[in-house]
Amino acid sequence: MIKRIFCILFFGFISVTSSVVANSQVVDRIILIIDQDVVMLSELKQKAQENFSDLRQKKINPMPSKEQILNRSLNQLIEEKLLLAEANRQGITADERLVSQNITNIAKKNNLNLTQLKAALIADGKDFKKFQTDIYNQIVIQRILKKEVVNKINVSDSEINQYLSLQDSAPSKKKSVKLFHILIKIPKNSSANEIKELKNKALLIRSKINEGESFKKLAQKFSDGEKAMSGGELDWLNIASLPIGFSDLVEKMKINEVKGPFRGEFGFHIIKLKSFRENIKNKKIIERANASHILIRTNESISNDEAKTRLIKLKDRIISGDKFSNLASANSNDQASAINGGNLGWISPGQMVPEFEQVLNNTKTGEISDPFKTRFGWHILIVHSRETHDATEKIQRDMARKEIRNKKVNEATNLYKQKLRGEAYLEMRLNNIK
């Protein structure tokens, strides 16, 4: 039996190894109506089992209670169904080929073939058809979020400059922190009285913390944050990437100090500083090459053998005195480089596909390679020169762009989910689920 099935998409892995909600002879029923859809009791228990398995494999301590896992699982199901409904409304689907491809990739990641994967799923209590449906739903959810959230996120050069400037201007901004976090979410269109009640709830939690109760247990019990079931423990965060209200607060905190509740964009927050570390700027020196190539693509009329033969003849002509650039302009199917005589500019490690990079690294300066194949077709290349290059600034800017983008995506995703939930009709049919 495999220990864990890894999914490469949005929701992590799907595995059921233990029953957190074990009941014999459970009578299935509708527990929640969501617009035109429903949540069944069996769905909730299945989701709770998956979450329990996830937490156990991550060795979360303390473990959330059964009720906490059920509540979290119900919220996840609501979000999934709302996202799938919106995707369906917009005509967003996933074809069978893509689903099969993702299942094949999951099997490979676990060093299994398809037959072994099916057997492992059965051993873990997972029906294969249900597994296929889950993968399909994940792809669809990923696509609707990409369309409505991810593709709309942009990071400007000025944002990157500001981010890096903050890192450089104050010593505290050069730190990354590990935080525990409790969020009391304020739903969209909440009244003043409802907001007051939520604030009082946050104040009560803070008083329990002051009295010595476990922050992690209180996060599991009360938090609406994404990491609630893990005790509210967040991944390492660069102080410079935190919202201004957070960063100004965090940079003055001491280890194990608690702050809050304070109001943010999504609700009332309580945070505890677990640890911090310095962000060390390591210089990144790379070896890069300036090179040109000629590409012959294969198609119905040009076979692999013919493409290779053409390139051999072109190489012979170059050796005999013809200019590489002239032949590239006249013969290369890579139009973007052909207009520049096949020149690709300075090529850094990881910039090209592995097959191309391997030949590039093994070709001496001034030499012409033998024909070689990549997924784009057949190539020959010439290396004009090589140099040592300081890529520190570029790497720093790339990392800054990634951090800023991830922060924006997470915030926008939460807002989008809130919007869908605020517009939906929800009717609970069964309370006190156990």
HELIX and SHEET records of a PDB file:
HELIX    1   1 LEU A   41  GLN A   57  1                                  17    
HELIX    2   2 LYS A   66  ARG A   89  1                                  24    
HELIX    3   3 GLU A   96  LYS A  109  1                                  14    
HELIX    4   4 LEU A  114  ALA A  123  1                                  10    
HELIX    5   5 PHE A  128  GLU A  148  1                                  21    
HELIX    6   6 VAL A  150  LYS A  152  5                                   3    
HELIX    7   7 ASP A  157  SER A  169  1                                  13    
HELIX    8   8 PRO A  171  LYS A  174  5                                   4    
HELIX    9   9 ALA A  192  ASN A  210  1                                  19    
HELIX   10  10 PHE A  215  PHE A  222  1                                   8    
HELIX   11  11 ALA A  228  SER A  230  5                                   3    
HELIX   12  12 ILE A  239  SER A  241  5                                   3    
HELIX   13  13 ILE A  244  VAL A  250  1                                   7    
HELIX   14  14 ASN A  304  ILE A  319  1                                  16    
HELIX   15  15 PHE A  324  ASN A  331  1                                   8    
HELIX   16  16 GLN A  335  ALA A  338  1                                   4    
HELIX   17  17 PRO A  354  ASN A  362  1                                   9    
HELIX   18  18 THR A  392  GLU A  423  1                                  32    
SHEET    1   A 3 ASP A  37  MET A  40  0                                        
SHEET    2   A 3 ILE A  30  ILE A  34 -1                                        
SHEET    3   A 3 LEU A 426  MET A 428 -1                                        
SHEET    1   B 4 LEU A 237  ASN A 238  0                                        
SHEET    2   B 4 LYS A 175  LYS A 185 -1                                        
SHEET    3   B 4 GLY A 267  GLU A 278 -1                                        
SHEET    4   B 4 VAL A 258  ARG A 263 -1                                        
SHEET    1   C 4 ASN A 343  ILE A 347  0                                        
SHEET    2   C 4 ILE A 285  ILE A 296 -1                                        
SHEET    3   C 4 GLY A 377  ASP A 390 -1                                        
SHEET    4   C 4 PHE A 372  THR A 374 -1                                        
END                                                                             
